[in-house]
Structures are given as C-alpha cells and as structure tokens.
C-alpha cells in the first residue's frame, strides 16, 4: 500500500466524494476508484460502503482512517521540508475555511496570493471552526481560518478581522422598525442558527443564556444564502456579520445593530512546534500584510 493510496482514501472520506477528492489530488475519478480498489484487494476487506451517492466507512475503513492520518501528515511534513531545503518556491497548501469567511475579504486575498505565488497549489476545505481545529491538530490541514480563535497552547494564532453581528429580520417582522436591539429583545424569537460545529453557534447560544433564555432554534445551516432565504421567508431571525449585512437588499431583509453584540473574530491557526512549510509561511506573511492583524501570539 502506497502513501498516495492512503492520501486518496483520506481525501475521499473527508470530502465524501470520489470526484471532489480526485479534483483536489489532480487525478481522474477512475484513478481514485482504482486506488481504493487496490487498497481493498490488499486488505481483503472493503473500506467504504457505497449506497446510492452516499459513502460510509466500514469497520476496517474506520481503522485505516484513524491510523492513516498521522502517517500522511508526517509524509506531508517531510515532503514540505525537503522542498524548502531545495529552495523550491512551490508547494501545496491545505487551508480550512468556515463558509462565513467566503463573504469576507478572503476571496480577494487568496486571488492575489495565487497570482504572486503561481507555483503554490492552494486547496480550500470548507468546515466549521471546531472541525478545522481538529484537522489542523491532526495534521490534515496546514492552516485553518476559524471564528474566535482562543488561547490554546497547541496552536499559534494570527488574528485579523473583528466584525459585530447584527440581527436580520424580514421587512414584515415586528422588530423590523427597531434601530437597536439587545439579546433580551430576542427571547421569544425563533433563530436560524449556524451548525453546532461552528463556534458562532456556541457564542450566540451562550449570550442568549446570559440574557435569561435558551435559544429556540428553527433551523441550522452552514450556508449563508440559505440562512438569509429562510429569514426572508419569515421563518425566523438570524445574526450575520455587519460586513455581510451591508450587502443585503433592504427590500428583502432588515439588518439591526445590537447593543451587546457577539463579534465574528476571524484568525488563522497552525499547530505549534510543527514544521511550517515555505508555502504556509508565505501565506501567513502575505495575509498579515494585507489584513493588518491586531496581534500575533
């Protein structure tokens, strides 16, 4: 069994798709299928259970998944270090990004970085902040962009965005004429919430508890557009960063500032005391310059 087989297997499991994994690895989908078939032949047991378009790990697949992660992470680290020793200004960079970050300045920053470093391949993985932290810790991601990076001895951090959340409601909602709201004003509302693997989910829920009530969740989603559509349909309220609220149509949604806002704080994290490749160092330096971070720990 080769490293490339394990790498392909991990990408398929993480992305839930042969075609998406093949695209990330720059191979064809039949080639990805062939690698998994070769693994299963060597092991004598299936590693994935396929039903319609859904993929599920078998028991042996789960065991391989858990043991393959540190092996592939060590190989990536060695490969990156050897490239740097050879002074090659190239490499592969794996960055975890929460969906909400796609509405910030990141698309522009990533585009400028790719033009400056055309030989660095950047692969983006969209997860919630909690999942990104785990993937960075396990070595499956080089860097992660997360909401509300906290003091954690396992990670180094670079903070660069702080944006207050505002309440969005449909124009017909009773709160739509208010110019300022507190969390106490939202006690009777149904919330369209971020998924539980998003740190903003916990931040909003905790602030509601501080205001004396438990959040009533109508729907959970990771997609900002779906969230705004649900609110526009009158199915609940939601909280979005001010920068995103500024782009919303007032004919479809009202955005109302808060007296005691929760803040979207975005920052990069990477595993402390782990080798950081030329590609990762270059991205951090570039992002630091472009986004003028407030602090580095």
Secondary structure, DSSP 8 states (H G I E B T S, - for coil): --HHHHHHHHHHHHHT-HHHHHHHHTS-HHHHHHHHHHHHHHHTS-SEEEETTEEEE-HHHHHHHHHHHHHHHHHHHHHHHHHHHTT-S-EEEEEEE-GGGGGTTHHHHHHHHHHH-TTEEEEEEE--HHHHHHHHHHTS-SEEEEES----TTEEEEEEEEEEEEEEE-TTSTTTT-S-B-GGGGTT-EEEEE-TTSHHHHHHHHHHHHTTS--EEEEEES-HHHHHHHHHTTS-BEEEEHHHHTTS-TTT-EEE-BTT--EEEEEEEEETTS---HHHHHHHHHHHHHHT-SEE-
